[in-house]
Amino acid sequence: MTITRGNFRLKVVEGEFTDSQIIVMLRENGTGKTTFLHMLAGLLKPDSVEGSDMEIPKFNFSYKQERIGIKLEFECIVEMLLCEKIPDAIRNPHFLSNVFEPLLIRKLMDKELGDLSAGELQKVALTLCLGKPADIYPINEPSTYLDSEQCIVASTNTSRPRIK
Ligand SMILES: Nc1ncnc2c1ncn2[C@@H]1O[C@H](COP(=O)(O)OP(=O)(O)OP(=O)(O)O)[C@@H](O)[C@H]1O
């Protein structure tokens, strides 16, 4: 199938993945990584082709957008946001030890979203994404704005099995 955005056309061929598999997409800027993730997550529709029976399988996605902060309510305390959006996850010991604590979210809990640094906001966005039960977690730009230590934490701890 293909998907067209202005002058850009991405051709997607059928592939496979298994449970608990981590797939990393690394390509130059503007080669269609975000377009592909948006298509997978159902945010963009592929071009329709007459007679084609190829469909994107239906999965539950928890997607972390490339541009963080756009959909977050800025006059909100981090703790309130997490309690509202991922109430089960933040009481789950597995999530706390694999995501919440390694990303050092506890020390951000009483801060307003609007006061967070870009890296802190990125970590809250990752926590929100990973705290939602889903089949697939497309994470766009997981390490942007993170310091080197937190880049390693984000790539190791956030890829461990999570709550279902
Ligand atoms: N709404 C749009 N209208 C026209 N062209 C678009 C639109 N959105 C994206 N594109 C183009 O599609 C191409 C792929 O963009 P995409 O965001 O998928 O790339 P990417 O691989 O995620 O890039 P990056 O690594 O820079 O984040 C780019 O050339 C971009 O300019």
The ligand as an SDF file (V2000), in Angstrom:
LIG
                    3D

 31 33  0  0  0  0  0  0  0  0999 V2000
    0.7870   17.3920    5.7850 N   0  0  0  0  0  0  0  0  0  0  0  0
    1.7700   17.2250    4.9100 C   0  0  0  0  0  0  0  0  0  0  0  0
    1.6700   17.7430    3.6720 N   0  0  0  0  0  0  0  0  0  0  0  0
    2.6550   17.5810    2.7570 C   0  0  0  0  0  0  0  0  0  0  0  0
    3.7920   16.9090    3.0070 N   0  0  0  0  0  0  0  0  0  0  0  0
    3.9440   16.3880    4.2330 C   0  0  0  0  0  0  0  0  0  0  0  0
    2.9500   16.5200    5.2460 C   0  0  0  0  0  0  0  0  0  0  0  0
    3.3850   15.8910    6.3460 N   0  0  0  0  0  0  0  0  0  0  0  0
    4.5940   15.3880    6.0400 C   0  0  0  0  0  0  0  0  0  0  0  0
    4.9290   15.6870    4.7760 N   0  0  0  0  0  0  0  0  0  0  0  0
    6.1720   15.3080    4.0940 C   0  0  0  0  0  0  0  0  0  0  0  0
    6.2970   13.9040    4.1530 O   0  0  0  0  0  0  0  0  0  0  0  0
    7.6690   13.5450    4.2470 C   0  0  0  0  0  0  0  0  0  0  0  0
    7.8480   12.5420    5.3840 C   0  0  0  0  0  0  0  0  0  0  0  0
    7.6030   13.1980    6.6340 O   0  0  0  0  0  0  0  0  0  0  0  0
    7.7280   12.4390    8.0000 P   0  0  0  0  0  0  0  0  0  0  0  0
    7.3230   13.3910    9.0740 O   0  0  0  0  0  0  0  0  0  0  0  0
    6.9810   11.1540    7.9040 O   0  0  0  0  0  0  0  0  0  0  0  0
    9.2920   12.1160    8.0600 O   0  0  0  0  0  0  0  0  0  0  0  0
   10.1990   11.5330    9.2220 P   0  0  0  0  0  0  0  0  0  0  0  0
   10.9600   10.3870    8.6430 O   0  0  0  0  0  0  0  0  0  0  0  0
    9.3680   11.2330   10.4310 O   0  0  0  0  0  0  0  0  0  0  0  0
   11.1600   12.7660    9.4810 O   0  0  0  0  0  0  0  0  0  0  0  0
   11.9990   13.2490   10.7790 P   0  0  0  0  0  0  0  0  0  0  0  0
   13.1250   12.2640   10.9790 O   0  0  0  0  0  0  0  0  0  0  0  0
   12.5090   14.5700   10.3280 O   0  0  0  0  0  0  0  0  0  0  0  0
   11.0580   13.3420   11.9440 O   0  0  0  0  0  0  0  0  0  0  0  0
    8.4580   14.8390    4.4270 C   0  0  0  0  0  0  0  0  0  0  0  0
    9.0680   15.1530    3.2100 O   0  0  0  0  0  0  0  0  0  0  0  0
    7.4030   15.8510    4.7960 C   0  0  0  0  0  0  0  0  0  0  0  0
    7.7380   17.1360    4.3240 O   0  0  0  0  0  0  0  0  0  0  0  0
  1  2  1  0
  2  3  1  0
  2  7  2  0
  3  4  2  0
  4  5  1  0
  5  6  2  0
  6  7  1  0
  6 10  1  0
  7  8  1  0
  8  9  2  0
  9 10  1  0
 10 11  1  0
 11 12  1  0
 11 30  1  0
 12 13  1  0
 13 14  1  0
 13 28  1  0
 14 15  1  0
 15 16  1  0
 16 17  2  0
 16 18  1  0
 16 19  1  0
 19 20  1  0
 20 21  2  0
 20 22  1  0
 20 23  1  0
 23 24  1  0
 24 25  2  0
 24 26  1  0
 24 27  1  0
 28 29  1  0
 28 30  1  0
 30 31  1  0
M  END
$$$$
